Amino acid sequence: MVKKSTAESAKWTDHGSTTPPKALPPLSDAMYNKELLRLQVELTKLQEWVKATGARVVVVFEGRDGAGKGGTIARITQNTNARIVRVVALPAPTPREQGEWYFQRYVAHLPARGEIVLFDRSWYNRGGVESVMGFCTEAERDLFLQQCPVFEEMLLDDGIYLFKYWFSVSEEEQERRFQARLNNPLKRWKLSEMDLEARSRFEDFSKAKDLMFEATDTARSPWIEVPSDSKRHARINMISHLLSQLPYDDVINPPIELPPRAPSTGYVRPPLDRYTYVPDAASLLVESAPEPAKTPVLKKALRAKRTAKKR
């Protein structure tokens, strides 16, 4: 894909592929982890370019509950600097915010120079969950659909890079993920009462999405679909596309040589028993563990280990 100059960046019109994928080839652990690591290295280069050039980047993550938005955001931010790459996931509006211009509270979270902001859900709540769940009137939704393209044009005109990704998940896969959350104590918190209520309105959300896309999928601010029945494919595809859309360079400084440590001046530290320490739960865990069974395979491994040490 040919990248345009920075001066023209706000006018890009790439919609990505217009052909949805069919059967997806499986990604092995080794293949997925290797490519994800490569992309994460590129993301660190991107953040340093953003910092060095003062670019402002907004990435909108939208889609149904359980579509994989949060997991993709987690992989993007896993090795980036939180001072440069910020995640914005706003709660329900306060009574005061409900009396503001709808876009007002989102404007406060837009990036300054040298920042990337990832919106884990965004102003598109009004066209989606608020509309379907009855949290806004039909007139408020229609006004949002009218104002949204204008609002985004203003962001683009001001030089902000804006990307909008919609994570699409099938009804069957969404149900499977909801059931998995019920049985996983680490993910059960992801199932709110709102999620359970929305579960029965899959078709209503489809209608709301189609209406929203008709009004807001514009030439300068297109929606990019991310098929996400396979989380691994979705993460690799989305991150790859985002990187392809920004004209970043590798501006990371060359490796730094550590200077020698300053010589000691004879300062004496306080005794160690002066401090309060966390209880050593890890050692207790080791001490309470049962003795491993001496299986033939284990005995063979221990003998090999002892032999290697003697050599």
N, C-alpha and C positions, 0 to 999 in steps of 0.2 A: 504494500500500500504506500502511495506517495504521500509524504508529509508536507504540509504547506508551511510557509513561514510563520513566525510568531505574530507578525502583523495581521495575518489573515486568519488566525486561529479561531476567532469568534465566529467565522462564517462557514466553518466546516459543515458539510451536510451528509457525511457518511452514515448510512443506516445499518451498516453491517450486512450480513447475509439475509436475503429475503426468503430463503428456502429453509424451513424448519428441518432439523435432522430427523432421520428415521431411526433405524436400529443403531444403537451406539455400541462400538466395540469396547470391551471391558478394559479398564486401566489397572494394571498390576500395581501392587504396593510400591515396588521399586520404581516403576515408570512414573507414577503419580508423585511420589516424594521427590524424585530427582527434578521433575519439571516444576513442581511447586517451589522448591528451593531456588531454582534458577530465576523464576519470576519474582520471588521475594528479594533476591539480590538486585534485580532491576528496579523494584519498588524503592529500595534504599537509594539508588542512583536518582530516581525520580524525585524523591523528597529533597535531596541535596540540590538538585537543579531548581526546584521550586523555591527553596530557601535562597539560593544564590541569585536568581533572576527576579525574585519578588512576584512570581506568578501567583494567581489565585485560582484554586480548583474546587469545584463543587461536584460531588458524585451523589446522585439520588438512588437509593435502593428501595424499590417497591415490589409488591407481590403479595400473594396470599400468605396466611399464617402457615408456617411449616415449609415454606418454599426454599429455605436455605440462605436467606439474606444474612442472618447473623453469623453463620459459619463462614461465609465468604468474607465478611468484614473482619472477623477474627483472624483469618489467614493474611489479610492485607496488613493489619496492624501488628502482627506478631513480632516483627523485627523493625518496625518503624519508630520514629521519635514522636511521642505523644504531644510534644510542643509544636510539631509541624503538621502531623496528621491527626486531626481531631474527629471523634465520633459524636454525633449529635442524635440523641434518641429522646425526644421530648415526651413528657407525660401528658395526661389530659390537661387541657387549658384550665387555668384558674378562673374564678368569676370575673376578675379584672380583665384577663386576656380575652374572655368571651365578649367583652365590650369594646375590643380594639378592632382596627382593620384586620382582616383575617391574616394577611401575610406579615403583619407587624412583628410577631414574636419570632418568626423565622429569619427576618432581616437581621435581628440582633446576633444571630449565630453564623452569618455569612463570613467567609474568610477575609482576613486582612492580607497584606502583601506577604508572600512567603508561607502561605498556609494551604493545606488541603482539608476540606471538611467532607466527611462521609455522613450523609443523612440516612439513618436507619429509620425509615419512614420519614415523610416530609410534609410539605404543604398539600400533597396529593391525598392526605387523609380525608380532606373534604369531598373529593370526588369518589373516594372508596368507602372506607368504613363508616364515616360520618353519614354519608348518603344512605348506605344500605341499612345501618342500624338506627336511623331516625334521629341522629344527633344534630342534624341541620335540616332546614326546610328545603323544598324543591327550588324555591326562589334563590336561596343562599347558594345552593349547589350550582344553579345556572349562572349566577353572578361570578362564582369562582371559575367556572369553565370559560367565561368571557374574559376575565381579567388575567388568568394564568399565563396565556401566551404573551400578553403585554408585559407582565412582570418578568418573565424569562427573557424577553427581548431586551429589557432594561439591564439585566445582569450581563447579557452577552455584549451589549453596546458599551458597557463599562469595562470590558476586557476580561471578564470572568470566564474561565473554561467550565462549561456545564455539561454533565453527562447524566443521562437518565436510564437506569436499567430496571427492567421488569422481569422478575424471576417467576417463571411459569411452572406450576406443578399440577399434575393430574389429580383428579378427585380420589382415585385409588391410592396413589402414593401419599397424598396428604393424610388420608385416613390411616395408612400404615404408620406414618410418622407420629400421628397423634396417639395411636395405641402404644407405640414404643415409648413415648414420653410418660404415659401412665405407669409404665413398669420400670421406669428409670428414676430413682430418687434424685439424681443429679440434674434431671431435666423436667421434673414434674412441675417446677415453678413456672415453666413456659406455657403451661395450660391455664389460662385465666378464664374467668366466667365469660368474658367477651369472646374468647376463642371458641369456647363450647357453643355459645349462641351462634357465632358466625359459621360454625361447622354445618349447620342445617340450611345455610343460605348460599351454597356454592353457586347456584345459577344466578342468584341476585348479584353476587359479586362479579360474575362474568358479564352481565349486562352493564353494570357500573363501569367496569374496565373498558368495555367496548365504546361506551359513550365518552369516557374520559379521553381515550386515545383519539377518537374522531376530532375532538376539540383541541388537543394539546400535542399531538404528534406532528410537529411542524418541520419545515425544511431546515431551519437553523437550530431547532431544539428537538431532535427526533427521539423517540423511544427506542431502546435496544432490547429486544427480547432475549432472555437467557433461559432456555429450556433446562429445568433443574430436577427432573426425576432422578438423574444421576448427580449427586452433590459434587463428586470429583470432576466430572465434565464441566459442570456449571462454574466451579471455582477457576479451573484452568482457562476456560473460554472467556469468562468475564474479565479476569485480570489481564489476560493476553490482549483483549480488545482495548481495554483502558490504556495500557502501555503504548499500543500502536497509534493512539489518537493524540498523544502529546509529543512535541518535538524536543524531548529532553536529551541532554548530553550527560556523559559521565564526568561530573565536576568534582568527584570525591578526591580529596588531596592524596598525594602519595603517602606510603607508610611513614609513620613518625618514628624517629629514633629516640628511645628513652634516654634522657641524660643520666649520668651517674648520680646515685643518691648522695645527699650531703653527709659529710662525716659527723659522727656522734659528738655532741657537746658535753656528754656525761650526765644528761638528765636522767633521773631515777623515777620510774613510774610508781604509782601507789601499789600496795600489795593487792593481789588478785581477789582476796577475800573481802576487799572493800566494796565490791560490786554485787549486785543482785542478778542472778542468772535465771534463764528459763529452765524449768525442770527438764531433765534429760529423758524425754519420753522415747526417743529413738533407741537409746541403749537398753531401756527396759523392754522394748519390743524385741530386740535381739536376744536378750537374756531369757525371755519367756518363750522363745520359739522352740519347738520340739527338735530334738537331735535328728538330723536327716538320716534316712535309712541308708545303710551302706550296701547299695545294690552293686552287682557286678560291673555295671557301666560306670557308676560313680567311683568304685575302687580303681578301675582302670584309668579313669581321668586323674585321680589323685596321684597314682603311681607315675603317670606321664608328667604331671606337674612337678613332682619331687625330682624326677630324673632331669628335667629341664633346668631346675635350679642348680643341681650339682654341676651341670655343664657350664 
